Amino acid sequence: MYISVIKIYPPPGCEKAVIDILDTLKGPVAASTDSLGCTVALEGDERSEGKAVCYTERWRTREALDGHLRSPLYGRLLEAMECSCKEPEVEFYEATDVGGLELVEKARTTKKPAPGEIQERGKV
């Protein structure tokens, strides 16, 4: 799975305009064969210096991600990034192992040795 995380920092009061642009991408991205979905969220609050609009996409294959990056649809995302007051943050991740609640359950039920505790032949 390939994950794209983009943070855009619009001028105060312009967050809704950027969110509206990104919302227009959600339907077409979701309709793509190898898309696993996308989300738009607003980060920050009144106490922070500026709010960030966070746009995340998930893709099944690298080929699908690359095709999307070359598409006119992605051009709209690039236009939204131009509204950023400071350089947008753009990150791509390749996830090779994905877990769900079973990962949480395993972490919470497996006892980890306390600092200084010695393990004997695989026993805790």
C-alpha positions in Angstrom: 0.0 0.0 0.0 1.2 3.5 -0.8 0.1 6.5 1.3 0.4 10.1 0.4 0.1 12.8 3.2 -0.1 16.4 2.2 -0.4 19.4 4.6 -1.4 22.7 3.2 -1.2 25.9 5.3 -3.8 28.3 3.9 -4.0 31.9 5.1 -6.3 32.4 8.1 -9.9 32.4 6.9 -9.1 30.6 3.7 -9.2 27.0 5.1 -12.7 26.4 3.8 -11.7 27.3 0.2 -8.9 24.8 0.2 -11.1 22.1 1.8 -13.7 22.7 -0.8 -11.1 22.1 -3.6 -9.9 18.9 -1.9 -13.4 17.6 -1.4 -13.9 17.7 -5.2 -11.1 15.1 -5.5 -12.6 12.6 -3.1 -15.2 11.1 -5.5 -13.0 10.7 -8.5 -10.1 9.3 -6.4 -12.5 6.8 -4.6 -13.7 5.7 -8.1 -10.2 4.8 -9.2 -9.7 1.1 -9.4 -6.6 0.9 -7.2 -7.6 3.7 -4.8 -8.1 2.7 -1.2 -9.7 6.1 -0.4 -8.8 9.6 0.7 -9.6 12.0 3.5 -9.5 15.7 4.2 -9.0 17.0 7.8 -8.3 20.3 9.4 -5.5 20.3 12.0 -4.8 22.9 14.6 -7.0 25.2 16.7 -7.5 28.8 17.7 -4.3 28.7 19.9 -2.0 27.5 17.2 -0.3 29.8 14.8 -2.0 28.5 11.7 -4.3 25.6 10.7 -3.2 22.9 8.3 -5.5 21.2 5.9 -4.3 17.5 5.8 -5.1 15.5 2.7 -4.4 11.8 2.7 -4.6 9.2 -0.1 -4.1 5.4 0.0 -3.2 3.4 -3.2 -3.0 -0.3 -3.7 -0.1 -0.2 -6.1 2.8 2.1 -7.0 1.7 2.1 -10.6 -1.7 3.4 -9.6 -0.1 6.2 -7.4 2.2 7.2 -10.3 -0.7 7.3 -12.7 -2.6 9.5 -10.3 0.4 11.8 -9.9 0.5 12.4 -13.7 -3.3 13.0 -13.9 -5.2 16.3 -14.4 -7.0 15.4 -11.2 -3.7 15.7 -9.3 -3.2 19.1 -11.0 -6.1 20.3 -8.9 -4.3 19.2 -5.8 -1.2 21.0 -6.9 -3.3 24.2 -7.4 -4.6 23.8 -3.9 -1.0 23.5 -2.6 -0.2 26.9 -4.2 -2.6 28.5 -1.7 -0.3 27.5 1.1 1.3 30.4 3.2 4.4 28.3 3.8 5.8 25.3 1.9 3.3 22.5 2.0 4.5 19.2 3.6 4.4 16.3 1.1 5.2 12.8 2.3 4.8 9.4 0.6 5.0 6.1 2.5 5.2 2.5 1.3 3.5 0.3 3.9 4.7 -3.3 3.7 2.8 -4.6 6.7 -0.6 -3.3 7.9 -2.3 -4.3 11.1 -5.7 -3.6 12.7 -7.2 -4.3 16.1 -5.3 -7.6 16.3 -2.1 -5.5 16.5 -3.5 -3.5 19.4 -4.6 -6.7 21.2 -1.3 -8.4 20.7 0.6 -5.3 22.1 -1.7 -5.1 25.1 -1.6 -8.8 26.0 2.0 -9.5 25.4 4.1 -8.9 28.6 7.3 -7.0 27.9 10.1 -7.5 30.4 10.7 -4.6 32.7 14.1 -2.9 32.5 16.6 -5.1 34.2 14.4 -8.2 34.1 16.2 -11.2 32.6 14.5 -13.5 30.1 15.2 -17.3 30.4 14.9 -19.4 27.3 12.1 -17.4 25.7 10.2 -17.0 28.9 9.3 -13.7 30.5 
